[in-house]
Amino acid sequence: MKNIMRFLIFLICFISINNLWGQAIGNVDKIKIQSEVLNQSREILIYTPAYYKESEYQHFDVVFVFDAQNRQFFDLTHSIISFLDESNPVNPFIVVGISAYTGKEEYARNDDFLPYPKYDKIEDNFYGYGHANRERFTQYLNQEVIPLLNKKYRITSKRLAVGHSLGASYVLSTLINNPSLFSSHIAISPNFKFDEERLANEFINNDFSEMTENKFLFLSHADEDNYWKGWKKSRERVYEFLNSKAVPNISYVIKNYEDKTHLTSFLSAIHDGMKEYIKYIDSLPIKKYNVDITIKVPNKTDEVYITGNQKVLGDWEEGRIKMDSISPFERRIFLNLKDKTQIRFTNGNSKSNKVADIENYDLPWFFYIPISAEYERNLNFKVIDWTENSF
């Protein structure tokens, strides 16, 4: 009963994170890129979670949302993530909004998303202005956007692409033509019919066995058949191909939202797609990494114990894992940790211990310090004071 009460208190306090942490709410940066690849000025939006600045040893998976010039797609995606996992109400993602060109030149979002047509006459194509710039748009992402993110933010190599309509068609085209660009894909109501079912044909005829890593794919459709004839036929060819087990290295989910319109299905699809993606990520094999943890203490006599979310850390049982004294004011321990690690420092067991007040971490005892062990192998902390544990 005591452990249940402690967990409930922990959960309530975590949900109240806005009031307790230095960065009260999630932050959105707007960054202008003068793209040499596209010869255009572009804007990207970067959402970082509420605790991003405080979590200096945590790295974040990235969700790319296309058509972010329509803010509802970007805002809905980063807002909904925190409500998907009741056991972990913290948002573990950075969300990047990829906006279309908004300058004076006649250039539409679909010029980014589509290749030059093989069968349709481009001057008769209502999808864009005839630039058919898909390949260069991919270069822009690969050569300019992703390097900028790697330089400015703590991100992992896991990249999820989210697209709607022709944005979804583009997301699928990267799975075929540029499989290393994204590791996972959410394609909401893609257009498979464009250019005489070109995307459907490319998907079905692609040799996915050449992919070097497994992929996640969420596909959905709405009531498009009521006004765009041929969409159902072309997408069902792709569904049949996937259901034939011809692509064993793609973990896929197909959802039907025929009670929704082409646009309104986005709300249901992004919720379900992100939930399925998180389930997929949680199912991946767990890797471990050797981590060196050092902590400075204010008193020579201080003993330091570490606890956390896995067996090697005592499974949150305090007073079990003692750190070694390597100098009068330093304690150290080497551990083999899972990538997504959570830790806390105390000076004893749960009956009589005090919790470490860590420099740069404005955290009460019931918060944990998140660690991305894959990217952070040498951790250094400093105890400012010891706080009474009243639970």
N, C-alpha and C positions, 0 to 999 in steps of 0.2 A: 504493500500500500504506500509505503514511504517513497519507494522508487517511482511509482505512478504519479504521486503528488509532485515530486521533483521534476519529472518530465513535463507535466502540465504547466508548471511555473515557467520552466524553460521555454516551452512553446509560446505561451502568452507573451513573455518578454521578447521573444524573437519577432513575433508579429508586430510588436510595438517598436520595432527598430527605428522607425522614423524619428522618434522623440529622443532616443538615447545615443545615437551615433553622431559623429561629427558631420557627415554628409547626410542631411536629413532625408532627402528624397533622391531618387534616381536622377541622373543628369543627362542632358542631351547637348552634345557639341555639334555645331555646324562648321564644316570645313570646306573651303573652296579649293578646288583643284584646277589648275590651268593645265589641261591634259595636252601633252605633246602628241600622244597617240591619236586622239580624236580631233585635235586642233580646235578645242572648245573649252569653255569654262564650265565646270560641273560642280555641283554641291553634293556632299554626302552628309548624312546624319549619323551620329554615334551615340547610342544610349549605353551608359554605364550604370550598374545597379547602385543602390543606396550606400552600400558598404565598400564600394570599389577602392577608394583611396586608403581606407584603413586596412584592407586586406593585402598587404604588400607582398605576401608570399603565395597569393592565389592567382592562378591564370584562368582565363575564361574562354569557353567555347564561343564561337561567333555564329550569329544568325544573320544572313544577308536577306534583306527584304527589297524586292524590286518594285518600281513604280512609287517610290517614296515621295515624289513630287505631289502625290495624293497622300497627305499625311495620315489619313485614317488607316491605311495598310500598315505603315510603320508603327504608329501609336498603338493600334490594337494588338499587334504582335508582341511588342515589349511589355505591354500592360498585362496581357493574359498569362504570361509565363509564370508569374508568381502565384497564380491560383490553381496550378495544375497538380501540385504534389503536396498533399496535406502533411506528410511526414517531414517535408523539407520546404518551408515557406520562403526560403531565400532564393533569389534569382541567380542562377549560375552562368548566365549568358551576357555577352555584349551583343547588342543588336545594331546592325549597320544598315541604314536606309540608302539605297542606290537610286538617285533621282535621275529623271530624264532631262534632256537638254531643254532649256527654257529661254534661249536667246532669240534673236530676231530672224535668223536663218530658218528657212522652211525645212524643219527636221523634226520628225515625230518620234515618240518612244518606240514605235514599231520598227523604225530604222535601226535601232539598237538590237532588237530582238530577232530580226529576220535575215536570212541570207538572200542573195540575189536569186530570183525565181528561175527555175529550169523550164517551166511549162507556161506559166502565166506571163502575159505582157506586163512589164513593170509600169509602163505608162498608164495601164488600166487598173493598176493595183490600188485599191482604196486603203490598204493597210498603212501606208507611209508615203514618203515623198520620193521614193526611188533610190535612196542611198544604200539600202541593203548592207548595213554596216556591222553585221553580227560578229564577224571575225575580229574586226578592230575593237569593238566594244569588249570582247573577251580579253584582248590584249590590254586594254585600259584597266580592267579589273586585275589581271595577273601581274602587270608590270608597274602599275601606279597605285591602285587602291590597296591591295594586300600588302605590299612593302611599306606603305605609310602606316597601316594598322600595326604591323609588326614592330615598327620603330616607336610608335607613340603609346601603345597599349599592351597590357599583359594578356596575350591571347595564346590559345593552344592551336594545334594543327587541325582540330575538328571544325569544319565549316559546313553549315547547313544553308541551302538556298531556298528561298520562299518566293514563288511567283504565282500570279493570277492571270488567266486568259493568255494573251500572247507572251506575257511575262513568264507564265508557266511553260509555254512552248519553248522559250529560251532556256529555262532551267533544265528541261529534258534534253535539249540539244547539247548542253554541256556534258551531260552524262554520256552521250554518244561520242562527241568530238573532242572533249577536254575533260576526261574523267578525273584528272588530278586536281581540277579547280575546286570542286566541292566534294565533301565526303558523304553528304546526305542531301536529299531533295524533297521538297514539298511542292507539288504541281497541282494547283487548284484550277479546274476547268480549262485545261490546255486546248488549243486549237490544233487538232491533228489533220484537219482537212486542207489547210493552206497548200497551195501549189500542187494540186492533185494528190493529196494525202502524202506529201513528201516526208513530213516528220514521222508519220506512222510507218512508212516504208523504211526509213532510215533506222528506226528503232527495231523493227522486226528483223531486218537484215544485218544488224550490227553483231559482231562477235564479242559478246560481253565476257567470254572466257579469258580474254586477254587482259582484263582489268587486274591490277596487282593487289587490290584490297576489296573487301566486301563493302557494299553500299546499302543505304536505306532509301526507300522511295515510297512516298505517300501520294496517291493519285485520286482525284475526285472529279465528279461532274455534277451539274445541276440540270435545269430543264431546258438546256440549249436547243434541243430538238424541236421545240415549239416554234422557233423562229430562225434557226440556222440548219437547214436541211443538210444531211450528210455527216454531221458531227458524230451522231451515234454510231453509224456504220464504221467510221474511221477509228474511233476510240475503242470499239469492241474488238477490232482486229488486234489492237495492242493488248487489251485485257486477255484475250484468248492466248496470245503469245506468252504473256507472263504466267498465266494459269497452266500452261503446258509444261511447266518446270524446266523451260529451256534456259533459264537464267538463275542457276543455283546460288550465285554469289551476289544476288540482289534480294534483300529482305524488303518485301513490298506489302502495302496495305491499299486496298481500293475501297472508296466510299461513294455511296450514291446519295445525292441530295436533290432528287428530282422534285421535292416539294418546295425547293428554293429557286430563286432566279439566279442567273449568271453572276450577278453582283452580290446578292444577299447571302449566297452560300459561303462567302469568304469567312463570315463570323464562325459558323459551325465547323468549317474545314480547318481553319487555323487552330482552333481549340483541339479538335481531334487529331490533327496532324502533329502538333507539338507534343501532345500526350503520347502518341504512338512513338514519336522520336525519342522521348525521354525513356520510355519502356525499352526501346531498342538499345540505347546507350547503356542502360543499367544491365542489359543481358550480355554485354561484351565481356570477354575474359579479363580477369583482374590481374594487372601487372603490379610488381613491387619494385621499389627503388631504395638504394642505400642512402640514408640521410644523416648528416652530421648536425646535431643541435647543441648550441652553446648558449648559456644564459649567465648574465652578470647579476650578482646579488649585493644588497647594501651592507650585509653584516658577514663577518668571517665565519660565524657559527651557523649561518643559514643552511638548512638542508632543503633540497628541491626534489620534488616528485613530479613526474609527468603522467598524464592520463589522456585518454582519447577514445576514438570510435572503432578500435580494432583490438584483437587479442594481444598483440605485442605491446599495446599501450594500456592494457588492463581493462579494456571494455568499459571505460569510465569509472572503474573502481579506484578511488583515490588511496594513496599511500602504499601502492604496490611496486611501482617502477621508480626506483631512486636513481637520480643522476649522479655521476662521479664528480668528485672534487678534483679539479686540475690546477687550482691556485686558490689563494685565500678568498678571492671574490669571483670565481668562475666555476660553473658546473657544466658537465658535458655528457652527452650520450650519443651512441651510434645505433640507429634502428633501421630495419628493413620495412618500409611503409608502403601502403597502397597510395595510388596517385591522389585520390580525394580524401585527405586526412584532416581530422579535427583534433586539436589538442588544447589542454589547459594545464597550468602549473600550480601546484600547492606545496605546502611545507610539512604535510603530514597526512593522516588518514581522515576519513569523512567525519569522525566524531570530534576531532580536536584541531583540525587543520585550518590554516588560513590560505587564501587564494592570492596568487601573485597579481599585483597591479602592474601591468607591463607597459613600458614606455611606448608611446605612439598607438596604444590600443586602449581606448576609453571604454573598457568593457567590465561590467560586473562579473561576478564569478560564474553566472549561469550562461555566459556566452563562451563559445569556443573560438579558437584561432584557426581559420581554414588554411590548409597547405596544399599546393599542387606539387607532389613529390617528384613527378616526372620532370619538372622544370626547375625546382628549387631543391638543391642537394646540400646546401650549407646555410643553416639558419642561425641567426644571432638575435637574442632578446636581452632585455635589461629589466630587472625588477626595480620599480620605484618604491613600492611599499607592499605590505601584506595586509589584505582585507579580511575581516572576520567573516567566516562562513556560518551563517545563522540557520542553515537547513540540515 
